[in-house]
Amino acid sequence: MMLSLRRARAWAWAAVLALMVAFVPAAAAQQVTVRGNAAYQLTYGYDEGKLVESALDLKLRVEQRLGFDGKLHIGLDGLIPLNGGEAQFNLGEAYLDWYLDTTDWRIGRQVINWGTADGFNPTNVINPRETLSPAALTDGALEGEPVLAIQGSYYLPLGGSLTGVAVAEFVPAAGAEDMLAAIAARLSAWQGGLPVDVDRPAPVPSDGSQIEWAVRGDWLVGGHNVYVSYFRGWDDYPAAWVEFEGSVPSKVAAQYRRVQKFGLATAGTIRDAGVWTEFSYTVPEKLAVLDGPGALSSNDGYLEAVIGADYTFPNGVMVSGQVIYNGGGSLLMPYKEPGAAVKPQTYLLGIARYSPEAGHNLEGIVLANATDGGIIAAGRYTYDITQAAKLTVGLSRAIAGAGSEFHAVKSSANLVTAGVEVSF
């Protein structure tokens, strides 16, 4: 019900923007830009010996310059599974830009990207992000879900800027219900098949309390860009706990709660190398039930940090390395074992890219959990058939023992992929 309501609001906003386009003077119609791409993706799980995905991914982007200094942007996304499942068509970003002398404004459904690190950004907290997966690892970033927001940036006379964001709706992260269901199934198996129910969290009220807001300032300090940010809103994943009947687990319950996030990020160069740092400290709302023996979430604040650098050799090989620390636990799962303490995790991420000749691109990515020794490695080759078409093939594998968090995703990580994309 909540998802259907959000979709209805999203399409209503798109209709408003479409009406604005309709009333733009005819002389400005020549400034319409239409872009898009169609991509076919094939994924085969070689451990399980089965086809994981065969799908057509469609994206359309329309931009209209306005009579004043601004533009309209509407994005449409489609996914058509060819190996079973229903086709999905969704509104992507849909917003109005307005440019003034010292300020820029963006109003509508948007993805706001903050942070300086490569792919994993602790200060990028406004949009809910997809969970870590081999596909997301290969793409190099965790995609964000658009939210209905107002963003304004003021450019300071002496350099730097101040940005404020107000988010009008709460959009939870996808996948939380599946995670809680998996925890309930595991608890049920531990107690010989006795059922363990899952209570969905109540939706965040739409009475004004759902509004989230964030601010960020950036300056140039000693040749490095420095960004300071603050976010006050709701946790994308609900806090969760196990309820008992006597000493027997009977139910997994959940509740959305407020959080505050304080961020600091930097980016610059040292000689010929690019360097960056990113830090975020999260302060969650405290729930008394999370002090009990069945807590799957914690009341404690936690630190996330990324420190990295990249360097391009004279022969064109680019290498980058990052140390990623997550004081909140795993990158794969926002929940801990019932009643146990949170186990901070440290990861090492290495990336190498090389183009032996024009139109041929090689990329390798390795993510290692330095705490438990698990590794996910992925490689990809891209051939530019033309300027508008490309072919991609890839291979990924998880190398993880039973004690590693990556062991649970081996079947979904050991993949062969192939795809063709045409852009216009």
VENFEN-V986829 format. One record per pair of residues at least 12 apart in sequence whose C-alpha atoms are under 8 Angstrom apart, sorted by the first residue. I is the first residue (numbers start at 0). J is the second residue. Records with the same first field share a line. If there is no record, write none. Layout:
# VENFEN-V986829
I: J + J
This chain:
# VENFEN-V986829
1: 202
9: 90 + 108
10: 90
12: 93 + 107
13: 73 + 90 + 93
16: 71 + 73 + 93 + 94 + 95
20: 63 + 71
23: 65 + 66
24: 66
27: 64 + 65 + 66
28: 63 + 64
30: 63 + 64
31: 61 + 62 + 63 + 64
32: 61 + 62 + 63
33: 59 + 60 + 61 + 62
34: 59 + 60 + 61 + 422 + 423
35: 57 + 58 + 59 + 60 + 422 + 423
36: 57 + 58 + 59 + 420 + 421 + 422 + 423
37: 55 + 56 + 57 + 58 + 420 + 421 + 422
38: 55 + 56 + 57 + 418 + 419 + 420 + 421
39: 53 + 54 + 55 + 56 + 418 + 419 + 420
40: 52 + 53 + 54 + 55 + 56 + 416 + 417 + 418 + 419
41: 53 + 54 + 416 + 417 + 418
42: 414 + 415 + 416 + 417
43: 414 + 415 + 416
44: 410 + 411 + 412 + 413 + 414 + 415
45: 413 + 414 + 415
46: 410 + 413 + 414
47: 410
52: 80 + 82
53: 80 + 81 + 82
54: 78 + 79 + 80 + 81 + 82
55: 78 + 79 + 80 + 81
56: 76 + 77 + 78 + 79
57: 76 + 77 + 78
58: 74 + 75 + 76 + 77
59: 74 + 75 + 76
60: 72 + 73 + 74 + 75
61: 73 + 74
68: 97 + 98 + 99
69: 95 + 96 + 97 + 98
70: 95 + 96 + 97
71: 93 + 94 + 95 + 96
72: 92 + 93 + 94 + 95
73: 90 + 91 + 92 + 93 + 94
74: 90 + 91 + 92 + 93
75: 88 + 89 + 90 + 91 + 92
76: 88 + 89 + 90 + 91
77: 89
91: 108 + 145
92: 107 + 108 + 109 + 110 + 145
93: 107 + 108 + 109
94: 106 + 107 + 108 + 109
95: 107
101: 153 + 154 + 155
102: 151 + 152 + 153 + 154
103: 151 + 152 + 153
104: 149 + 150 + 151 + 152
105: 149 + 150 + 151
106: 147 + 148 + 149 + 150
107: 146 + 147 + 148 + 149
108: 145 + 146 + 147 + 148
109: 145 + 146 + 147 + 148
110: 126 + 143 + 144 + 145 + 146
111: 123 + 125 + 126
114: 264 + 277
115: 264 + 265 + 266 + 275 + 276 + 277
116: 275 + 276 + 277 + 305 + 306 + 307
117: 139 + 140
118: 139 + 140 + 141
119: 140 + 141 + 305
120: 277 + 305
121: 262 + 277 + 278 + 279 + 303 + 304 + 305
122: 228 + 260 + 261 + 262 + 263 + 264 + 277 + 278 + 279
124: 230
125: 213 + 230
126: 143 + 144 + 145 + 146 + 170
127: 143 + 144 + 170 + 171 + 172 + 235
128: 141 + 142 + 143 + 144 + 172
129: 141 + 142 + 143 + 172 + 173
130: 174 + 330 + 331
131: 330 + 331
132: 331 + 412
133: 375 + 377 + 395 + 411 + 412
136: 364 + 377
137: 364 + 377 + 378 + 379
144: 170
146: 166 + 167 + 168 + 169 + 170
147: 166 + 167 + 168
148: 164 + 165 + 166 + 167 + 168
149: 164 + 165 + 166
150: 162 + 163 + 164 + 165
151: 163 + 164
158: 218 + 219
159: 216 + 217 + 218 + 219
160: 216 + 217 + 218
161: 214 + 215 + 216 + 217
162: 214 + 215 + 216
163: 212 + 213 + 214 + 215
164: 212 + 213 + 214
165: 210 + 211 + 212 + 213
166: 210 + 211 + 212
167: 209 + 210 + 211
168: 205 + 209 + 210 + 211
169: 203 + 209 + 210 + 211 + 233
170: 235
171: 234 + 235 + 236
172: 235 + 236
175: 236 + 237
176: 199
178: 332
179: 197 + 251
180: 197
183: 195 + 196 + 197 + 250 + 251
186: 248
194: 249
195: 248 + 249 + 250 + 251
196: 249 + 250 + 251
197: 250 + 251 + 252
198: 250 + 251 + 252 + 253
199: 252 + 253
200: 237 + 252 + 253 + 254 + 255
201: 254 + 255
202: 255
203: 255
209: 232 + 233
210: 232
211: 230 + 231 + 232 + 233
212: 230 + 231 + 232
213: 228 + 229 + 230 + 231
214: 228 + 229 + 230
215: 227 + 228 + 229
216: 228
222: 267 + 268
223: 265 + 266 + 267 + 268
224: 265 + 266 + 267
225: 263 + 264 + 265 + 266
226: 262 + 263 + 264 + 265
227: 261 + 262 + 263 + 264
228: 261 + 262 + 263
229: 259 + 260 + 261 + 262
230: 259 + 260 + 261
231: 257 + 258 + 259 + 260
232: 257 + 258 + 259
233: 255 + 256 + 257 + 258
234: 255 + 256 + 257 + 258 + 283
235: 255
236: 255 + 333
237: 253 + 254 + 255 + 256
238: 253 + 254 + 255 + 256 + 295 + 296 + 297
239: 251 + 252 + 253 + 254 + 289 + 294 + 295 + 296 + 334
240: 252 + 253 + 288 + 289 + 293 + 294 + 295 + 296 + 337
241: 293 + 294 + 295 + 337
242: 293
256: 283 + 284
257: 283 + 284
258: 281 + 282 + 283 + 284
259: 281 + 282 + 283
260: 279 + 280 + 281 + 282
261: 279 + 280 + 281
262: 277 + 278 + 279 + 280
263: 277 + 278 + 279
264: 276 + 277 + 278
265: 277
271: 310
272: 308 + 309 + 310 + 311
273: 308 + 309 + 310
274: 306 + 307 + 308 + 309
275: 306 + 307 + 308
276: 304 + 305 + 306 + 307
277: 304 + 305 + 306
278: 302 + 303 + 304 + 305
279: 302 + 303 + 304
280: 300 + 301 + 302 + 303
281: 300 + 301 + 302
282: 299 + 300 + 301
283: 298 + 299 + 300
284: 298
285: 298 + 299
286: 298
291: 338
292: 337 + 338
293: 337 + 338
294: 336 + 337 + 338 + 339
295: 334 + 335 + 336 + 337 + 338
296: 333 + 334 + 335
297: 341
301: 325 + 326 + 327
302: 324 + 325 + 326 + 327
303: 323 + 324 + 325 + 326 + 327
304: 322 + 323 + 324 + 325
305: 321 + 322 + 323 + 324
306: 321 + 322 + 323
307: 319 + 320 + 321 + 322
308: 320 + 321
315: 353 + 354
316: 351 + 352 + 353 + 354
317: 351 + 352 + 353
318: 349 + 350 + 351 + 352
319: 349 + 350 + 351
320: 347 + 348 + 349 + 350
321: 347 + 348 + 349
322: 345 + 346 + 347 + 348
323: 345 + 346 + 347 + 348
324: 343 + 344 + 345 + 346
325: 343 + 344 + 345
326: 341 + 342 + 343 + 344
327: 341 + 342 + 343 + 344
328: 341 + 342 + 343 + 344
329: 342 + 343 + 344 + 404
331: 404
344: 368 + 369 + 370
345: 368 + 369 + 370
346: 366 + 367 + 368 + 369 + 370
347: 365 + 366 + 367 + 368 + 369
348: 364 + 365 + 366 + 367
349: 364 + 365 + 366
350: 362 + 363 + 364 + 365
351: 363 + 364
358: 381 + 382 + 383 + 384
359: 380 + 381 + 382 + 383
360: 380 + 381 + 382
361: 378 + 379 + 380 + 381
362: 378 + 379 + 380
363: 376 + 377 + 378 + 379
364: 376 + 377 + 378
365: 377
371: 402 + 403 + 404
372: 399 + 403
373: 397 + 398 + 399 + 400 + 403 + 404 + 405 + 406
374: 397 + 398 + 399 + 405
375: 395 + 396 + 397 + 398 + 405 + 412
376: 395 + 396 + 397
377: 393 + 394 + 395 + 396
378: 393 + 394 + 395
379: 391 + 392 + 393 + 394
380: 392 + 393
387: 421 + 422 + 423
388: 419 + 420 + 421 + 422
389: 419 + 420 + 421
390: 417 + 418 + 419 + 420
391: 416 + 417 + 418 + 419
392: 415 + 416 + 417 + 418
393: 415 + 416 + 417
394: 413 + 414 + 415 + 416
395: 412 + 413 + 414 + 415
396: 409 + 412 + 413 + 414
397: 409 + 412 + 413
